[in-house]
Amino acid sequence: MMNANPLKKLGTFGQSIWLDYIRRDLITSGQLRRLIEEDGLRGMTSNPSIFEKAIVDSHEYDEDIRTMTLEGKGVNAIYETLSQRDVRSAADEFRSVYDKTDGHDGYVSLEVNPHLAHDTKGTVEEAHRLWKTLARPNVFIKVPATTEGLSAIQELISEGINVNVTLLFGLPRYRQVAEAYLAGLAARVARGKPVTHVASVASFFVSRIDGLVDPLLEPFIVQGGEKADLAKSVRGRVAIASAKMAYQLYKGIFGSDRFRTLADQGARVQRLLWASTSTKSPNQSDVKYVEALIGADTVNTAPLETIDAYRDHGDPKARLEQDVAEARSALKRLPELGINIDQVTQQLEDDGVVKFNEPFDKLLQTLASTSPRM
């Protein structure tokens, strides 16, 4: 029966499927438990946008909001109480997965305040507070892969706090993220502290790359000619090409002597996690970013719609290391079309911070302006 479910079959290729969604009734209804048992779900991610939709678009939280408002609690305290309660509950559901896999899977992520994206000190302080409050070994604290976030990542790893590195788009930044992780581990080892329990993932956002690049290709396609052929050949392929090259970097970094020395002390690899894997274009397969990126020691976190689609018509095969030369060529030829991929990914990072700030602020404004709901 396991082979009949494409979601479960992903595990045979070394990939873990996680859910990019959280809401209280998902947990209390037993649906999350069913996803774990029947689909092999092995973890969960969240972000400010997900929490904003969960809290604002449902009545699951009304009574708690009402009670805390009447108690005089501020909107930040209300948000933190609700989000942390959900993450703890979900982590408890995944604890059996965490124990069974010896800490390889079974994690639930909670992000630091998105307004701290460019504040190293604030990020470290909040991550410490969240880690202590959640009090679960199978949680990740999400830290954005901004320049300021890199130092925070290194410090948190050195202190034994699990980190999900988020808002990661570009290959140069990925190198820096992996370096921060290794440096954090090395610092911890140097202090005589154990690293066997320290976990991290690097969340590479995928579909947003195509979402920005593809419109830049359209004028060339419309104009016709030699550049039109090139534009057509890379349209809808840049994100997957970037992810494939990131995996090649991953193999080099975590296959190095430097990491082997840390691995001898019990250190774990920092797995690549494919995020933003729902397909945005109706003209493309709704499982495009799952099918193309199946490979060993990776994670794919997807929304419920994509998980449902993959269960229905997924075709799992190890494709992550197929056509690597073509992926490298596609990225190399982008300058011929006036596209600097490093500038693109930096823009996506900057935009990503804004896109997390906006729903977070919207949620707080809603909590502030809404009287206790019945």
NORMOKA-V845790 format. One record per run of one state. SS is the DSSP state (H for helix, E for strand, L for the rest). FROM is the first residue (numbers start at 0). TO is the last residue. Records with the same first field share a line. If there is no record, write none. Layout:
SS: FROM-TO, FROM-TO
//
This chain:
L: 0-0, 4-4, 13-13, 20-22, 28-29, 39-41, 45-46, 56-60, 70-73, 100-105, 111-112, 116-118, 134-137, 144-145, 158-161, 168-169, 190-198, 205-205, 223-224, 234-236, 254-255, 263-269, 275-286, 291-296, 302-302, 313-322, 332-332, 337-339, 369-373
H: 1-3, 5-12, 23-27, 30-38, 47-55, 61-69, 74-99, 113-115, 119-133, 146-157, 170-189, 206-222, 225-233, 237-253, 256-262, 287-290, 303-312, 323-331, 333-336, 340-368
E: 14-19, 42-44, 106-110, 138-143, 162-167, 199-204, 270-274, 297-301
//
